[in-house]
């Protein structure tokens, strides 16, 4: 009989083979750049799942438990990224693109809705992918809804933005490259100070694990910018997957303002292995799966929910994807990458989404109810 140790060792060998096979297959089909982006995506998955670095949970923790360690680590990761990215954007303005978007009525409202819904499904864009990859059933349902919602949001994006938007402002454009970085770091320091004030003693500063994770995440984000030519994002890739499914069913999307645009129409015709956001998304999902299966014991899964709660998860997943598209990003594309590349929209998104998150934290226990344990059950 094989020992438990030998079973785990064999499983880890197969996981390593899967990892290498994914990278090699991408290299063979789409070339070295795509393979590097899958590696970066795997890195994101390893860090987020392996080192338990999240976005949604820490927002809930600072509200409910007055635990600021996770949020402080997020702010540190953004600050480290910005310190490297601002000079890169200034040196290569034609080759590298930040996560820039306009602040608008619909954008602010959608960010609020996103923050609310992400607490209900316990995952933002990256969190949904991570949790789905690690086998979380709620995230699996939310992931399907996210893909559908992101696609639907792209169909209506032009209408939502027509309700009123400011021009696209960047801190570099408002203050200059160096001063823009200083303003960004001061803004992050202000939020860190508020987090420190809100948090209880002993729950204010991140420990070594979160500090290490924040540093790795920042490094991966910089690598993503350099290799992809654009900041780390999640939402576009998921909307593209939805559009490809719809297009494959025979629906013509060329008449739509969004998917009829030349750049998006081209991506619809190409393999997803040529889309930079899809590549890191794929790597992220596989990275989470590998980390979860690598462990000696998988983490506990969510308790079965009552049917009404499963329906709420499905609807919330669709709304999550829809609002992410209208808000020009999620915690990754808008919050992390938006702020770290100097987009004023990133700050507006953060404030609005955090307010929505506070409501979502209160609603989640009321909306998601576990199945009652049968009488006499364990």
C-alpha positions as CSV (number, residue, x, y, z in Angstrom):
1,X,0.0,0.0,0.0
2,X,1.4,3.4,-0.9
3,X,2.0,5.7,2.1
4,X,0.4,9.0,2.4
5,X,3.7,10.7,1.8
6,X,4.3,8.9,-1.5
7,X,0.8,9.8,-2.7
8,X,1.5,13.4,-2.0
9,X,4.9,13.2,-3.7
10,X,3.3,11.7,-6.8
11,X,0.6,14.3,-6.8
12,X,3.1,17.1,-6.6
13,X,5.1,15.6,-9.5
14,X,2.0,15.6,-11.7
15,X,1.2,19.2,-10.6
16,X,4.7,20.3,-11.6
17,X,4.2,18.5,-15.0
18,X,0.9,20.3,-15.5
19,X,2.6,23.6,-14.7
20,X,5.4,23.0,-17.2
21,X,3.1,21.6,-19.8
22,X,0.9,24.8,-19.6
23,X,3.9,27.0,-20.2
24,X,5.3,24.9,-23.0
25,X,2.0,24.5,-24.8
26,X,1.5,28.3,-24.7
27,X,5.0,28.8,-26.0
28,X,4.5,26.4,-28.9
29,X,1.1,27.9,-29.8
30,X,1.6,31.6,-29.2
31,X,5.3,32.3,-28.7
32,X,7.7,33.3,-25.8
33,X,5.8,36.5,-24.8
34,X,2.6,34.7,-24.2
35,X,4.5,32.0,-22.3
36,X,6.1,34.6,-20.1
37,X,2.7,36.1,-19.3
38,X,1.3,32.7,-18.3
39,X,4.3,32.4,-16.0
40,X,3.5,35.8,-14.5
41,X,-0.1,34.7,-14.1
42,X,1.0,31.5,-12.3
43,X,3.1,33.7,-10.1
44,X,0.1,35.8,-9.2
45,X,-1.8,32.6,-8.4
46,X,1.1,31.3,-6.2
47,X,1.3,34.5,-4.3
48,X,-2.4,35.2,-3.8
49,X,-3.4,31.6,-2.9
50,X,-0.1,30.3,-1.5
51,X,0.6,33.4,0.7
52,X,-3.1,34.1,1.4
53,X,-2.9,37.6,0.0
54,X,-6.4,38.9,-0.9
55,X,-8.3,42.0,-1.6
56,X,-11.9,41.3,-0.5
57,X,-11.2,39.6,2.9
58,X,-8.9,42.4,4.2
59,X,-11.6,45.0,3.4
60,X,-14.1,43.0,5.5
61,X,-11.5,42.5,8.2
62,X,-10.9,46.2,8.8
63,X,-14.7,46.8,9.0
64,X,-15.8,43.9,11.1
65,X,-12.7,42.9,13.1
66,X,-10.7,46.2,13.0
67,X,-7.9,44.2,11.5
68,X,-5.8,46.4,9.2
69,X,-3.0,44.0,8.4
70,X,-4.3,42.9,5.0
71,X,-5.3,46.3,3.8
72,X,-2.0,47.8,4.9
73,X,-0.2,45.1,2.8
74,X,-2.4,46.0,-0.2
75,X,-1.3,49.7,0.2
76,X,2.3,48.7,0.5
77,X,2.1,46.5,-2.7
78,X,0.6,49.5,-4.6
79,X,3.2,51.9,-3.3
80,X,6.1,49.6,-4.3
81,X,4.5,49.1,-7.7
82,X,4.0,52.8,-8.2
83,X,7.6,53.6,-7.2
84,X,8.8,51.4,-10.1
85,X,6.0,52.0,-12.6
86,X,5.9,55.8,-12.6
87,X,9.5,56.1,-13.9
88,X,8.9,53.3,-16.5
89,X,5.8,55.1,-17.8
90,X,7.8,58.3,-18.0
91,X,10.7,56.7,-19.8
92,X,8.6,54.6,-22.3
93,X,5.4,56.6,-22.9
94,X,4.7,55.0,-26.3
95,X,5.5,51.4,-25.3
96,X,3.8,51.1,-21.9
97,X,0.2,51.9,-21.0
98,X,-1.2,52.6,-17.5
99,X,-4.7,51.7,-16.3
100,X,-6.2,55.0,-17.2
101,X,-10.0,55.7,-17.3
102,X,-12.4,58.6,-16.9
103,X,-14.3,59.3,-13.7
104,X,-18.0,59.3,-14.5
105,X,-21.5,59.0,-12.9
106,X,-21.9,55.4,-14.0
107,X,-18.3,54.5,-13.1
108,X,-18.7,55.7,-9.5
109,X,-22.0,53.9,-9.1
110,X,-20.7,50.7,-10.6
111,X,-17.7,50.7,-8.3
112,X,-20.1,51.0,-5.4
113,X,-22.2,48.0,-6.6
114,X,-19.0,46.0,-7.3
115,X,-17.8,46.6,-3.8
116,X,-21.1,45.4,-2.4
117,X,-21.3,42.3,-4.6
118,X,-17.7,41.2,-4.0
119,X,-18.4,40.8,-0.3
120,X,-21.5,38.7,-1.1
121,X,-19.5,36.2,-3.2
122,X,-16.3,36.8,-1.1
123,X,-14.1,37.6,-4.1
124,X,-13.2,40.5,-6.4
125,X,-12.1,39.8,-10.0
126,X,-8.8,38.1,-9.0
127,X,-10.3,36.6,-5.9
128,X,-13.1,34.9,-7.9
129,X,-10.5,33.4,-10.2
130,X,-8.3,32.3,-7.2
131,X,-11.2,30.8,-5.3
132,X,-12.6,29.1,-8.4
133,X,-9.2,27.6,-9.2
134,X,-8.9,26.3,-5.6
135,X,-12.2,24.5,-5.8
136,X,-14.5,26.9,-3.9
137,X,-18.1,26.2,-5.1
138,X,-19.4,29.7,-4.4
139,X,-16.6,31.1,-6.5
140,X,-17.2,28.6,-9.3
141,X,-20.8,29.9,-9.6
142,X,-19.7,33.5,-9.3
143,X,-17.0,33.0,-11.9
144,X,-19.5,31.9,-14.6
145,X,-21.7,34.8,-13.7
146,X,-18.7,37.2,-13.8
147,X,-17.9,36.1,-17.4
148,X,-21.5,36.6,-18.5
149,X,-21.8,39.9,-16.6
150,X,-18.5,41.4,-17.9
151,X,-19.6,40.6,-21.5
152,X,-23.1,42.1,-20.9
153,X,-21.5,45.2,-19.4
154,X,-19.3,45.7,-22.5
155,X,-22.4,45.7,-24.7
156,X,-23.9,48.6,-22.7
157,X,-20.6,50.4,-21.8
158,X,-21.1,53.2,-24.4
159,X,-24.5,54.0,-23.0
160,X,-23.4,54.1,-19.4
161,X,-20.4,56.4,-20.2
162,X,-22.7,58.7,-22.2
163,X,-24.5,59.6,-18.9
164,X,-21.5,61.9,-18.1
165,X,-17.8,61.6,-17.5
166,X,-14.9,63.8,-16.8
167,X,-11.8,63.7,-19.0
168,X,-9.2,61.0,-18.1
169,X,-7.0,62.6,-15.5
170,X,-3.6,61.2,-14.3
171,X,-1.5,62.5,-11.5
172,X,1.4,62.7,-13.9
173,X,-0.6,65.0,-16.1
174,X,-1.8,67.1,-13.2
175,X,1.5,67.4,-11.2
176,X,4.3,66.0,-13.3
177,X,6.0,62.6,-13.2
178,X,7.9,63.0,-10.0
179,X,5.4,65.1,-8.1
180,X,2.6,62.7,-9.3
181,X,4.4,59.8,-7.7
182,X,4.9,61.8,-4.5
183,X,1.2,62.6,-4.4
184,X,0.4,59.0,-4.9
185,X,2.6,57.9,-2.1
186,X,1.2,60.6,0.2
187,X,-2.3,59.4,-0.6
188,X,-1.4,55.8,0.1
189,X,0.2,57.0,3.4
190,X,-2.9,58.8,4.4
191,X,-5.1,55.7,3.8
192,X,-2.5,53.7,5.7
193,X,-2.7,56.1,8.6
194,X,-6.5,55.8,8.7
195,X,-6.2,52.1,8.6
196,X,-3.7,52.2,11.5
197,X,-6.1,54.4,13.5
198,X,-9.1,52.1,12.8
199,X,-7.3,48.8,13.5
200,X,-6.9,47.4,17.0
201,X,-3.4,47.2,18.6
202,X,-1.7,44.0,17.4
203,X,-3.7,44.0,14.1
204,X,-2.2,47.1,12.5
205,X,1.0,46.1,10.7
206,X,1.3,43.2,8.3
207,X,3.6,40.3,9.3
208,X,6.4,38.8,7.4
209,X,4.1,36.7,5.2
210,X,2.1,39.6,4.0
211,X,5.2,41.8,3.6
212,X,6.8,39.1,1.4
213,X,3.6,38.7,-0.6
214,X,3.2,42.4,-1.1
215,X,6.8,42.6,-2.4
216,X,6.3,39.7,-4.8
217,X,3.0,41.0,-6.0
218,X,4.5,44.4,-6.8
219,X,7.4,42.7,-8.7
220,X,5.0,40.6,-10.7
221,X,2.9,43.7,-11.5
222,X,6.0,45.5,-12.8
223,X,7.0,42.5,-14.9
224,X,3.4,42.3,-16.3
225,X,3.6,46.0,-17.4
226,X,7.0,45.5,-19.1
227,X,6.1,42.3,-20.9
228,X,2.5,43.0,-21.7
229,X,2.9,46.7,-22.4
230,X,0.0,47.4,-20.1
231,X,-0.9,47.1,-16.4
232,X,-2.2,44.0,-14.7
233,X,-5.9,43.6,-15.3
234,X,-8.6,40.9,-15.0
235,X,-12.0,42.1,-16.3
236,X,-11.3,42.5,-20.0
237,X,-10.1,38.9,-20.4
238,X,-13.3,37.5,-18.8
239,X,-15.5,39.7,-20.9
240,X,-13.6,38.5,-24.0
241,X,-14.2,34.9,-23.0
242,X,-17.9,35.6,-22.9
243,X,-17.9,37.4,-26.2
244,X,-16.0,34.5,-27.8
245,X,-18.6,32.1,-26.6
246,X,-21.5,34.2,-27.8
247,X,-19.7,34.8,-31.2
248,X,-19.1,31.1,-31.6
249,X,-22.8,30.5,-31.2
250,X,-23.4,32.5,-34.4
251,X,-24.2,36.0,-32.9
252,X,-22.6,38.9,-34.9
253,X,-21.1,41.4,-32.5
254,X,-19.6,43.7,-35.0
255,X,-22.5,46.1,-34.8
256,X,-21.9,46.7,-31.1
257,X,-19.9,49.8,-30.3
258,X,-17.5,48.0,-28.0
259,X,-16.8,44.8,-29.9
260,X,-17.1,46.5,-33.3
261,X,-14.0,48.6,-32.5
262,X,-11.0,47.4,-34.5
263,X,-8.9,46.4,-31.5
264,X,-11.6,44.4,-29.9
265,X,-12.9,42.9,-33.1
266,X,-9.4,41.7,-33.8
267,X,-9.1,40.0,-30.4
268,X,-12.4,38.3,-31.1
269,X,-10.9,36.7,-34.1
270,X,-7.6,35.7,-32.5
271,X,-6.8,33.0,-30.0
272,X,-7.2,33.9,-26.3
273,X,-3.5,33.0,-26.0
274,X,-2.7,36.3,-27.8
275,X,-4.7,38.4,-25.3
276,X,-2.5,39.5,-22.4
277,X,-5.2,39.7,-19.8
278,X,-6.5,36.2,-20.7
279,X,-3.0,34.8,-20.4
280,X,-2.5,36.1,-16.8
281,X,-6.0,35.0,-15.9
282,X,-5.4,31.5,-17.1
283,X,-2.1,31.4,-15.2
284,X,-3.8,32.7,-12.1
285,X,-6.4,30.1,-12.1
286,X,-3.9,27.3,-12.7
287,X,-1.6,28.8,-10.0
288,X,-4.4,28.7,-7.4
289,X,-5.3,25.1,-8.4
290,X,-1.6,24.0,-8.1
291,X,-1.1,25.6,-4.7
292,X,-4.3,24.1,-3.3
293,X,-3.5,20.6,-4.6
294,X,0.1,20.9,-3.5
295,X,-0.8,21.2,0.1
296,X,-0.9,18.1,2.2
297,X,-4.5,18.8,3.1
298,X,-6.9,21.0,1.1
299,X,-8.7,23.8,2.9
300,X,-12.2,23.4,4.1
301,X,-14.8,24.1,1.5
302,X,-17.9,26.2,2.0
303,X,-20.9,24.7,3.7
304,X,-23.8,23.8,1.4
305,X,-26.2,26.8,1.0
306,X,-30.0,26.8,0.8
307,X,-31.3,27.1,-2.8
308,X,-32.2,30.7,-2.5
309,X,-28.6,31.6,-1.5
310,X,-27.1,29.8,-4.5
311,X,-29.4,31.9,-6.7
312,X,-28.2,35.0,-5.0
313,X,-24.6,34.0,-5.6
314,X,-25.3,33.5,-9.3
315,X,-27.0,36.8,-9.6
316,X,-24.3,38.6,-7.6
317,X,-21.7,37.1,-9.9
318,X,-23.4,38.5,-13.0
319,X,-23.7,41.9,-11.3
320,X,-20.1,41.7,-10.2
321,X,-18.9,41.2,-13.7
322,X,-21.3,43.8,-15.2
323,X,-20.4,46.5,-12.7
324,X,-16.6,45.8,-13.1
325,X,-16.9,46.4,-16.8
326,X,-18.8,49.7,-16.3
327,X,-16.4,50.8,-13.6
328,X,-13.4,50.2,-15.8
329,X,-11.9,47.5,-13.6
330,X,-12.0,45.6,-10.4
331,X,-9.7,45.6,-7.3
332,X,-6.8,44.7,-9.7
333,X,-7.4,46.8,-12.8
334,X,-8.9,49.9,-11.1
335,X,-7.7,49.9,-7.5
336,X,-4.2,48.3,-7.7
337,X,-3.2,49.1,-11.3
338,X,-5.2,52.4,-11.5
339,X,-3.5,53.9,-8.5
340,X,-0.1,52.4,-9.1
341,X,0.0,53.9,-12.6
342,X,-1.3,57.4,-11.6
343,X,-5.0,57.2,-12.7
344,X,-7.2,59.5,-10.7
345,X,-10.0,57.1,-11.6
346,X,-8.3,54.5,-9.4
347,X,-8.8,56.7,-6.3
348,X,-12.4,57.4,-7.1
349,X,-13.0,53.7,-7.6
350,X,-11.4,52.8,-4.3
351,X,-13.5,55.2,-2.3
352,X,-16.8,54.2,-4.0
353,X,-16.1,50.5,-3.9
354,X,-15.0,50.6,-0.2
355,X,-18.3,52.3,0.7
356,X,-20.2,49.5,-1.2
357,X,-18.1,46.9,0.5
358,X,-19.2,48.1,3.9
359,X,-22.8,47.5,2.9
360,X,-21.9,44.1,1.4
361,X,-20.3,43.0,4.6
362,X,-23.5,43.6,6.5
363,X,-25.7,41.9,3.8
364,X,-23.7,38.7,3.3
365,X,-24.8,36.9,6.5
366,X,-28.4,37.8,5.8
367,X,-28.3,36.6,2.1
368,X,-26.1,33.5,2.3
369,X,-27.5,30.9,4.6
370,X,-26.1,27.4,5.1
371,X,-28.3,24.4,4.8
372,X,-29.6,23.4,8.2
373,X,-27.9,20.3,9.6
374,X,-30.3,17.3,9.6
375,X,-31.6,16.2,13.0
376,X,-29.2,13.7,14.4
377,X,-26.5,14.6,11.8
378,X,-22.9,15.2,12.6
